Each structure stands twice: as C-alpha cells, then as structure tokens.
Amino acid sequence: MSSSYVGSLDQGTTSTRFIIYDKQARPVGSHQVEFKQYYPEAGWVEHDPMEILKSAKDCIAKAVEKAKEDGHDVENGLKAIGLTNQRETTLVWSKSTGAPLHHAIVWMDVRTSSICRKLEKELSGGRTHFVETCGLPISTYFSAVKLLWLLENVETVKKAVENGDALFGTIDSWLIWNLTGGVNGGVHVTDVSNASRTMLMNLKTLEWDKPTLETLGIQAGILPKIVSNSEVIGNITDGWGITGVPISGCLGDQHAAMLGQACRKGEAKSTYGTGAFILLNTGEEIIHSKNGLLSTLAYKLGPNSSANYALEGSIAIAGAAVQWLRDSLGVINSASEIEALAKSVETTGGVYFVPAFNGLFAPWWRDDARGVCIGITRFTTKAHIARAVLESMCFQVRDVLESMHKDAGEKGETKNEKGEFLLRVDGGAAVNDLLMQIQADLLGSPVVRPADIETTALGAAYAAGLAVGVWSEEEIFGSGEKAKTDKNFSPKLDGEVRKKKVESWCKAVTRTFDLADLSL
C-alpha cells in the first residue's frame, strides 16, 4: 500500500465530506454528512457554524476509520490535509469564547438587498463602484454586504467588534481557526480565492483594500490574514483524530474544482452542485467583464507563485431545483430519479423553467427576479417539467459561456485538435448522463466528464500535497492516465433547433424580472 496520503475536507452548502487520497490521487476512504438548512424568512438562508464543525469532525473520524479497515496506514502516512469550502457564506465569532455570534449567512441569502440598493445610490459608479478593485459588482452574493448586515442588525456582533472580541471569516477561516486550536492559539487566515469573493480584497495586490474598508466602515482588525492556496498554514490540534497533521492547502470550492480539473490558461470548467459555477482560467491577466461576469482568482499555488485569474459566472440554482422537485413538490422521491423521469419524454413539450428562486446571478444579475414555469398546456406532464428543470441548468451554463467567449475572445480559449472548445464538468449532478448530453446539445460543443467527479475535493488535496511535496505541478497538470477514463458527450441537436430553443429560453428569462414584490 502507498505510504503517503493527503486528506481533503470539503465543506459544501448542504453537506460536509472528508476524502483521503493516496499518492496516485485515488480515494481510499471517505465519509459525507448532510447538515440542516435554516430558512428564518423568505429569501434568508442560514447555517449553524457549530453543526458544520460537528459534521467535519464526524467525517474525518469515519473516513480515517474506513481507510484503516481497508489496510491503509493513514495514521502514519497522512502527510497533510487541504480544505475547500462553500464561498461567500459569512460569520462572525467571539475571539475569547469561540462561539458564533449569529448563524452563518449563506451565499445565496438575499436579505442584504436594501443594503446593496443603498450603496448603489450613495457610491459613484453605482453597482460597479468596486469592480476595478475587486472584480465584483455590489450584490447580495458577496461577504462584505452580509457582514454589514450583521453589524447593523445583530447587537452582539456590533458590541464584539467595538470591544475587539470579534473575528470575521468565511467558512474556511472558521474551520481552520478551530482545527488549529480555536481560543487556544487558532490561526485566523483565509486564502486568496475565498478573499477574492468578499468584495474587500484588491485583485492586483492580493491584500485587503484599505479604501474599500474605509468606504464600508469595516475594521481591518476583524479580518483574517490572506495566504496562498498552497502553503503550510498550521497543524491540527488534539480532538480531531489527526493531531499534528499540517493544513497546507485551502481554496474556495470552485477554485478547487479548477485545480482538480487541471484547468490551465484558456480552459473552463462547470461544477454542478446546489448552484452551478463556470470558471475560465485567464492566466496571469485580469479580464474585467463587459458581459455580466466576475473577475476572480483561479489559484495561487504557493506564496511566491504568480496568481492565475479567472472569469466566473455563478448560477444560484442548479441541483437545488432538483431538490425542490423532490422536497417541496414531491414530484420525485430521490434526486437520482429525475434522469429516468426526464428521459421518458423526448422534449419538454414547449415548457421552460427558470429557477430564479432568489433572483438571477450571472450574466443577468437581477435580484428582483423570481422563478417561472411557462409554456404549460393540458399536454404537460411531470416528466416534461422534470426535463425542463434539467434544461434550465444547461441554458444557464450556456448563457455564462456565451458571455465568457465575448469577454475572453478567441485568444482566451484553448481548443482541441478539431478546433472545438471543450467544457470540463464535475459536481454531484454531473453523474446524470442526460443532463450532460443536454448540455452538449445546447452548447453545440463537447462536454468532458472525468471518471472522478469529486474534483473539488481532489483540488484541495492537490494544493495540500503540492505544498508538502507529495505531488509536483507537473504531476497535477500532466495529462497522465486520467484523461483516458474521461467520458465525452458530443452535441447531437440540430443547429436551427438549438437556436430556436435558446431564443425561447431568453424570452422565459425576461418573464422573471420584477416579480420579487409578488413573492409574498
């Protein structure tokens, strides 16, 4: 058995998992735990940070146990762990007690709409005031406005900041601080990719931007130190079952997936999870989008390495729409059933579903949008609606890629020997063959799915292993044997049919605008 192992703690929006990889980047032990979602008001989404900690501890213990049962000496061979997390989800906790001062406000939460509108009116440049500095528009999506809401609405947070007892962070910061000791010397850090999603980091300097902090009235003292994605951050303390193991990798989930997919400059990936996230690596160049996308970090693989940047399109609702069919409507009993149900019909029968449950992200950026299902006739069945839900994910990804092509241009894209632009895919929903075929059909270009779709966890492991010498960059980015196990989906849909469907989709999207006042 291989003597070198790397662990990956993958903390997502609805679940936490811990996966242990061997030197060949094969998983040898894993465990996953779902945790509770809190919806205190319409459009509000929260997590209990203590439940997240418990889920992480349980996953680590179970994964180590499973690996040991299969004969892997992870107790002596675990060289490092990497961490990857849901991004933008924001919390503030007490430096002295370690207790969260409020539930974490989740990335998709829209309670900060009024704060965003207020900032847009007050600041020159309106919604794009901070774009030149941080690459992001003013939006409910990002951490800074969530922090402002906590400061304005939660007295314990306000007092803790005034008393110097508050620590701000995204989920990566919360986990690392607790893993490395918490109140007993825990390390308060975040990485460049997570920091790039706060609206507070300067994309060029990779440091907290002082003018932005002053404009928003945020104290620098509550912010974590920014580190690269691949370096030793600290060692895990007692109580986690893997005492002394270094944490040497940290990336936001979408950036980790880029690394797990080995996306170099000009290559793009789409991750299908609760939401969908499409990133195009633009190399060492920051490209400011003119088509509704975000400029962000791809990854920075070491303190002295150059940063790679990316264009990103974020889609709020992808797999979550399937969960909605299951949990709220009872159309299916499990998420896996949707493929067979949708496959039982050849088309959607003219039905278009736009899952703007909490507004629309890229490239539309309409927090006043709400979901619609149109084109329904007496002929419509639940199978047509199920297929329309799958198509909605693919249409949204297509919208984002169209914007990326406009922003990056021909030179910004890497193509195969046939002159085709490939989309690499991963995430839980990517196991659905019908979904992937629909995606290729609506793009009119190939979709490539790796054998191991958990590329988010793999990317965090790569970053950690790279920092401690388990892998080299050549091993991570080389084509190797993995490409031989990739599955390719080629487009089969007629070009004219594709064009008409896209036109109908765009009409459906416009129907969602200005519906927020009708939601209650």
C-alpha positions in Angstrom: 0.0 0.0 0.0 1.1 3.6 -0.7 2.7 5.2 2.4 1.8 8.8 1.5 -1.8 10.1 1.9 -3.5 13.5 1.7 -6.8 14.3 3.2 -9.4 16.8 1.8 -12.1 18.4 3.9 -14.8 19.5 1.5 -17.3 21.7 3.3 -20.2 22.4 0.9 -23.6 24.2 1.1 -25.7 21.2 2.1 -23.1 18.6 3.3 -19.5 18.1 4.5 -17.2 15.3 3.4 -13.7 14.2 4.1 -11.8 12.2 1.5 -8.4 10.6 1.8 -6.3 10.2 -1.3 -3.2 8.0 -2.0 -0.1 9.0 -3.9 -1.9 8.1 -7.2 -4.8 10.5 -6.2 -7.2 7.7 -5.7 -9.7 7.9 -2.9 -9.1 5.3 -0.2 -11.5 6.4 2.5 -14.4 8.9 2.6 -17.4 10.0 4.5 -20.1 12.5 4.0 -22.7 14.1 6.3 -25.6 16.4 5.5 -26.5 19.2 7.8 -29.5 21.4 8.4 -30.5 24.4 6.3 -32.3 27.2 8.2 -34.8 29.5 6.4 -35.9 32.0 9.0 -37.6 34.3 6.4 -38.3 34.3 2.7 -35.0 34.6 0.9 -33.0 34.1 4.0 -30.7 31.0 4.3 -28.5 30.2 7.3 -26.2 27.5 8.7 -25.3 26.7 12.3 -21.5 27.0 12.4 -21.3 24.5 15.3 -23.2 21.9 13.3 -20.7 22.5 10.5 -17.8 21.8 12.9 -19.5 18.6 14.2 -20.1 17.4 10.6 -16.4 18.0 9.8 -15.2 16.1 12.9 -17.6 13.2 12.2 -16.4 13.0 8.6 -12.7 13.0 9.5 -13.2 10.2 12.0 -15.3 8.0 9.7 -13.1 8.4 6.7 -10.0 7.6 8.7 -11.7 4.5 10.1 -12.8 3.3 6.6 -9.3 3.8 5.2 -7.8 1.8 8.1 -10.3 -1.0 7.7 -9.1 -1.3 4.1 -5.5 -1.6 5.2 -4.2 1.9 4.7 -1.9 3.2 7.3 -3.3 6.7 7.3 -2.3 7.3 10.9 1.4 7.3 10.0 1.0 8.2 6.3 -1.3 11.2 6.3 1.1 14.0 5.2 -1.3 16.9 5.0 -4.9 18.0 4.6 -6.4 20.5 2.2 -9.6 22.4 2.8 -12.3 23.6 0.4 -15.5 25.3 1.2 -18.7 27.0 0.1 -17.7 30.5 -0.6 -19.2 33.9 0.5 -21.0 32.3 3.4 -20.3 34.7 6.3 -20.0 34.5 10.0 -18.6 36.5 13.0 -17.5 34.7 16.2 -16.0 35.6 19.6 -12.2 35.6 19.8 -12.4 34.9 23.6 -15.1 32.2 23.7 -15.0 30.8 20.2 -18.8 30.9 20.0 -20.5 32.1 16.8 -22.3 35.4 17.4 -25.0 34.6 14.8 -25.8 31.8 12.4 -23.7 31.9 9.2 -25.4 33.8 6.4 -25.2 31.6 3.3 -24.0 32.8 0.0 -27.5 32.6 -1.7 -29.2 34.6 1.1 -30.8 37.9 -0.2 -31.6 39.7 3.0 -29.0 42.4 2.1 -30.9 43.7 -1.0 -31.7 47.0 0.7 -28.0 47.5 1.7 -27.0 46.9 -1.8 -29.5 49.4 -3.2 -28.4 51.9 -0.6 -24.7 51.5 -1.6 -25.5 51.7 -5.3 -27.3 55.1 -4.7 -24.6 56.5 -2.5 -21.4 55.5 -4.3 -20.1 56.9 -7.6 -20.3 54.2 -10.2 -23.3 52.6 -8.5 -23.4 48.9 -8.7 -19.9 48.7 -10.3 -18.2 51.0 -7.8 -15.8 48.3 -6.6 -15.3 46.4 -9.8 -12.0 47.9 -10.8 -10.5 47.0 -7.4 -12.1 43.6 -6.5 -13.7 42.4 -9.8 -17.1 42.2 -8.3 -20.4 44.2 -8.6 -22.3 45.2 -5.5 -24.6 42.2 -4.9 -26.2 40.2 -2.1 -23.9 37.4 -3.1 -20.7 38.6 -1.6 -19.5 38.5 2.0 -19.0 42.3 2.6 -22.7 43.2 2.5 -23.5 40.2 4.7 -21.0 41.5 7.2 -22.6 44.9 7.0 -26.0 43.4 7.7 -24.6 41.6 10.8 -23.0 44.8 12.1 -26.3 46.8 11.6 -28.8 44.2 12.8 -27.1 42.0 15.5 -26.2 43.8 18.7 -23.8 41.1 19.9 -21.8 41.4 16.7 -21.7 45.2 16.9 -20.5 45.1 20.6 -17.9 42.4 19.9 -16.4 44.5 17.1 -16.3 47.5 19.4 -14.7 45.5 22.2 -12.1 43.9 19.9 -13.5 40.5 20.5 -14.8 39.8 17.0 -13.4 37.7 14.2 -14.9 37.7 10.7 -14.5 34.9 8.3 -15.9 32.7 5.6 -16.3 29.0 6.4 -12.6 28.3 5.6 -11.5 30.7 8.2 -13.9 29.3 10.8 -12.8 25.7 10.2 -9.0 26.5 10.1 -9.3 28.6 13.3 -11.0 25.7 15.1 -8.8 22.9 13.6 -5.6 24.8 14.8 -6.7 25.4 18.3 -9.6 27.9 18.4 -9.3 30.1 21.5 -6.0 28.4 22.3 -4.0 29.9 19.5 -6.1 29.1 16.5 -4.8 30.6 13.2 -7.0 33.3 11.7 -6.5 33.1 8.0 -8.3 32.9 4.6 -6.9 32.2 1.2 -6.7 34.4 -1.9 -9.6 32.6 -3.6 -12.0 33.0 -0.7 -10.8 36.5 0.0 -11.5 37.4 -3.6 -15.2 36.7 -3.0 -15.6 39.2 -0.2 -15.6 42.4 -2.2 -12.8 43.5 0.2 -9.6 42.2 -1.5 -7.6 44.1 -4.1 -7.2 41.7 -7.1 -3.8 43.1 -8.0 -2.1 43.3 -4.6 -4.0 40.3 -3.1 -4.4 42.2 0.1 -7.3 43.8 1.9 -8.1 47.1 0.2 -7.9 49.9 2.7 -10.1 52.4 0.7 -12.8 49.8 0.4 -12.7 49.0 4.1 -13.0 52.8 4.9 -15.8 53.3 2.4 -17.8 50.4 4.0 -16.8 51.2 7.6 -15.3 47.7 8.2 -12.4 47.4 10.7 -9.3 45.7 9.4 -8.7 44.1 12.8 -11.5 41.6 12.5 -10.3 40.3 9.1 -8.1 37.2 8.7 -4.7 37.2 7.2 -4.6 36.3 3.4 -2.4 33.4 2.4 -1.9 31.5 -0.9 -3.7 28.3 -1.9 -0.8 26.0 -1.3 1.4 26.5 1.8 1.6 25.2 5.4 -0.9 27.2 7.4 -0.8 25.4 10.7 -1.1 22.0 12.4 -4.2 20.2 13.6 -4.6 20.1 17.4 -6.0 17.5 19.7 -9.6 16.5 19.4 -9.9 16.0 15.7 -8.4 12.5 15.4 -5.5 13.5 13.2 -3.4 15.5 15.6 -0.3 17.2 14.2 -1.2 16.9 10.6 -0.4 20.1 8.7 -3.2 22.1 6.9 -1.3 23.0 3.7 -4.0 23.8 1.1 -7.1 26.0 1.1 -9.3 27.1 -1.8 -12.9 28.1 -2.3 -14.8 25.2 -3.8 -15.0 26.5 -7.4 -11.3 27.3 -7.5 -10.5 23.9 -6.0 -12.6 22.3 -8.8 -10.5 24.2 -11.4 -7.3 22.8 -9.9 -8.9 19.3 -9.6 -9.7 19.5 -13.3 -6.2 20.8 -14.0 -7.5 23.8 -15.9 -4.7 25.8 -17.4 -5.0 29.2 -19.1 -7.8 29.1 -21.7 -9.6 26.2 -20.2 -13.0 26.2 -18.5 -14.9 24.0 -16.1 -18.5 23.9 -14.9 -19.4 22.5 -11.5 -23.0 21.3 -11.0 -23.9 21.3 -7.3 -26.5 23.2 -5.4 -25.7 26.0 -7.8 -23.6 25.9 -10.9 -20.3 27.7 -11.3 -18.4 28.2 -14.5 -14.8 29.4 -14.5 -12.5 30.2 -17.4 -8.8 30.4 -16.5 -7.4 33.7 -18.0 -3.8 33.1 -16.8 -1.9 36.0 -15.2 -4.2 38.6 -16.8 -7.2 40.1 -15.0 -10.0 40.5 -17.5 -12.8 42.8 -16.5 -16.1 41.6 -18.0 -18.4 43.7 -20.1 -20.9 40.9 -20.2 -22.1 40.3 -16.6 -19.3 38.1 -15.4 -17.0 38.3 -12.4 -13.2 38.7 -12.3 -11.7 36.5 -9.7 -8.8 34.4 -8.6 -8.3 31.0 -10.2 -5.5 29.9 -7.9 -2.1 30.9 -6.5 0.0 27.7 -5.9 2.4 29.0 -3.3 3.5 32.2 -1.5 6.0 33.0 -4.2 4.0 31.8 -7.2 2.2 34.0 -9.7 -1.6 34.2 -9.4 -3.8 32.8 -12.1 -7.0 34.7 -12.6 -10.4 33.7 -14.0 -13.7 34.9 -15.4 -16.6 33.4 -13.5 -20.3 33.0 -14.0 -22.3 31.9 -10.9 -25.7 30.3 -11.1 -27.6 30.3 -7.9 -30.0 27.4 -8.6 -28.9 24.2 -10.4 -29.1 21.0 -8.4 -31.2 22.9 -5.8 -34.0 22.9 -8.4 -34.0 19.1 -8.4 -34.1 19.1 -4.5 -37.1 21.5 -4.9 -38.9 19.0 -7.1 -38.2 16.3 -4.5 -38.7 18.1 -1.2 -41.3 20.8 -2.0 -43.4 19.3 -4.8 -42.9 15.5 -4.2 -42.5 15.0 -8.0 -39.6 12.6 -7.3 -38.6 10.6 -4.2 -34.9 10.9 -4.7 -32.7 13.2 -6.8 -31.4 10.2 -8.8 -34.9 9.6 -10.2 -35.0 12.7 -12.3 -32.9 11.3 -15.1 -35.3 8.4 -15.8 -38.4 10.6 -15.5 -37.0 13.3 -17.8 -35.8 10.7 -20.3 -39.3 9.2 -20.6 -40.1 12.2 -22.9 -38.2 13.3 -26.0 -38.6 17.1 -25.3 -40.1 19.4 -22.7 -43.2 19.8 -24.8 -42.5 23.6 -25.0 -42.2 24.0 -21.3 -39.4 26.4 -20.0 -38.5 26.6 -16.3 -36.4 29.4 -14.9 -35.3 28.7 -11.3 -34.9 32.3 -10.2 -36.0 31.4 -6.6 -33.8 34.1 -5.0 -33.1 36.2 -8.1 -30.7 35.5 -11.0 -26.9 35.7 -10.9 -24.6 35.9 -14.0 -25.0 37.2 -16.5 -28.3 38.8 -15.6 -27.8 40.0 -12.0 -31.4 40.5 -11.2 -32.3 40.1 -7.5 -35.8 41.2 -8.4 -36.4 38.0 -10.5 -38.4 35.1 -9.2 -38.9 31.6 -10.7 -41.3 30.9 -13.5 -42.5 27.8 -15.4 -44.1 28.7 -18.7 -45.4 27.0 -21.9 -47.6 24.7 -19.8 -50.5 23.1 -21.7 -53.0 20.3 -20.9 -50.4 18.0 -22.6 -47.8 18.8 -20.0 -46.8 16.1 -17.5 -44.4 15.9 -14.6 -41.9 14.3 -17.0 -41.9 17.5 -19.2 -41.4 19.7 -16.1 -38.5 17.4 -14.9 -36.8 17.7 -18.3 -37.4 21.5 -18.3 -35.6 21.6 -14.9 -32.6 19.8 -16.3 -32.6 22.1 -19.4 -32.7 25.1 -17.1 -29.3 24.2 -15.7 -27.8 23.8 -19.1 -29.4 27.0 -20.5 -27.9 29.0 -17.6 -24.5 27.5 -18.2 -24.8 28.3 -21.9 -25.6 32.0 -21.1 -22.5 32.2 -19.0 -20.2 30.6 -21.5 -21.5 32.9 -24.2 -20.5 35.9 -22.1 -17.1 34.3 -21.4 -16.5 33.9 -25.2 -17.3 37.6 -25.7 -15.0 38.7 -22.9 -12.0 36.5 -23.5 -12.2 36.3 -27.3 -10.6 33.6 -29.5 -7.2 34.1 -27.9 -8.6 33.4 -24.5 -9.8 29.9 -25.3 -7.9 26.6 -25.7 -9.4 24.3 -28.3 -8.8 20.7 -29.2 -7.3 19.4 -32.4 -10.8 19.7 -34.1 -11.0 23.4 -33.2 -13.6 22.7 -30.6 -13.9 24.4 -27.2 -14.3 21.8 -24.5 -16.2 22.3 -21.3 -14.9 20.2 -18.4 -17.7 19.2 -15.9 -17.9 18.0 -12.4 -20.0 18.0 -9.3 -22.8 15.8 -8.0 -25.3 16.4 -10.8 -22.7 15.7 -13.5 -23.3 12.0 -13.0 -26.6 12.5 -14.8 -25.8 11.4 -18.4 -29.0 13.0 -19.8 -28.0 16.3 -18.2 -24.6 16.2 -19.7 -26.0 15.3 -23.2 -28.4 18.2 -23.0 -25.5 20.4 -22.0 -23.5 19.4 -25.1 -26.6 19.8 -27.3 -27.4 23.3 -26.1 -23.7 24.4 -26.3 -23.1 22.9 -29.6 -19.7 21.8 -28.4 -18.3 18.8 -26.5 -18.6 18.2 -22.7 -15.9 16.2 -20.9 -16.6 14.4 -17.6 -13.7 12.9 -15.6 -14.1 9.4 -14.0 -13.8 11.0 -10.6 -16.4 13.9 -10.5 -15.4 15.0 -7.0 -12.8 17.4 -8.4 -13.5 20.0 -5.7 -12.1 17.7 -3.0 -9.3 16.5 -5.3 -8.2 20.1 -6.0 -7.9 20.8 -2.3 -5.9 17.6 -1.9 -3.6 18.6 -4.8 -2.9 22.1 -3.2 -2.1 20.5 0.1 0.0 17.7 -1.4 1.9 20.2 -3.6 2.9 22.2 -0.5 4.5 19.2 1.3 6.0 17.5 -1.7 3.6 14.7 -2.3 2.9 15.9 -5.8 4.6 18.3 -8.2 2.9 20.7 -10.6 3.9 18.5 -13.5 2.1 15.6 -12.0 -1.0 17.6 -11.3 -1.2 19.3 -14.7 0.1 16.5 -16.9 -2.5 14.6 -18.9 -1.5 11.3 -17.5 -3.7 8.2 -17.3 -6.8 10.1 -16.0 -7.7 11.6 -19.4 -8.2 8.0 -20.8 -11.1 7.5 -18.4 -12.9 10.7 -19.2 -16.3 10.4 -20.8 -17.1 12.7 -23.8 -20.5 14.0 -24.7 -20.8 15.3 -28.3 -23.7 17.6 -29.5 -26.5 15.8 -31.4 -29.1 18.6 -31.6 -29.7 20.3 -34.9 -28.3 23.9 -35.0 -31.6 25.5 -36.0 -33.5 23.7 -33.3 -30.8 24.9 -30.8 -31.1 28.5 -31.9 -34.9 28.5 -31.5 -34.8 26.9 -28.1 -32.2 29.5 -26.9 -34.5 32.3 -28.2 -37.5 30.8 -26.3 -35.3 30.5 -23.1 -34.3 34.1 -23.3 -37.9 35.1 -23.5 -38.7 33.0 -20.5 -35.9 34.7 -18.5 -37.3 38.1 -19.2 -40.6 37.0 -17.7 -38.9 36.5 -14.3 -37.9 40.2 -13.9 -39.7 42.5 -11.4 -41.6 39.6 -9.7 -40.0 39.9 -6.3 -42.8 42.1 -4.9 -45.3 39.3 -5.8 -43.4 36.6 -3.8 -45.4 37.1 -0.6 
